[in-house]
Amino acid sequence: MCWKILKGFGYAFRGLWRCLREEWHFRFHVTVAAYVLLFLPRFSLTRAEGAVLALTFGTVLALEMVNSAIERTIDRFSTEYHPLSGAAKDLAAGAVLVAAIASLAVAACLFWKPDVWCAIFADWGTHIYKPILLAVSFVPAVLFVWKWRTT
């Protein structure tokens, strides 16, 4: 029994790794989440707000994986265009879009704190290396999202 549970986790982690390797949209969402987490300590979120943020991250990433699974399943059975196949793919992609838009609304609610942003920018004025490091981090982030793929 325990072996079956561990085996199931192995399949799940393999699927997560496959999505990270092969789906640039998934890597984009992971990268955005990483940047949000980078600024998170400055915002003093409550436990409930942290839970909402975690659920938001999880929902977007999970729907991205479901979207990829639907696309691959459809492509497995036919590469020819069929209106129902196209509709299924569009609906799955639309679900990810709805979750991503909702995540922007969550971000606006949680991070619309002008006093915190002013403190961040003031800190950057006295510690110039911080915005430089942030700017430099965009290069590997872009490479990770659009170019990174393992075999």
C-alpha positions, 0 to 999 in steps of 0.5 A: 500500500505504501509503495503505491502511494509513493509511486503515485507521488513519483508520477505526480513529480514526473508530470510537474517536471515535464511541465516545467521542462516543456511548457513555456507558459508554465515556466512564465507563471513560475517566474512571475510567482518567484518575483512576487515571492521576492517582494513578499517579505516587505508586505507583511501579509496576514496568514489569510492573505498568504493563504489566498496568495498560495491558492492563487499560485496553485490554481494558475499552475494547476490549470496550466498543467490541466490545459497542457494535458488536454492539448496533448490528449487531443493531439495524441488522437489527431493532428488534423483540425476538428472544431470540437478539438479546437473548442476543447483546447480554447476552453482549457486555455480560457480557464488558465486566462481567467485564473491569471486575470483573477491572480492579477486582481488578487495581486492588486488587492494584496500589494496595492500599498503605496507606502510599502512601494515608496519604502522599497524605492527609497531603499533602492535609492540608498542601496543601488545594488538592489535594483541592479540585481533585480534588472540583471535577474531579468536576463536569466528569467527570460532565458528560463521562460523562453529558452530553457528545456532539458531533454 
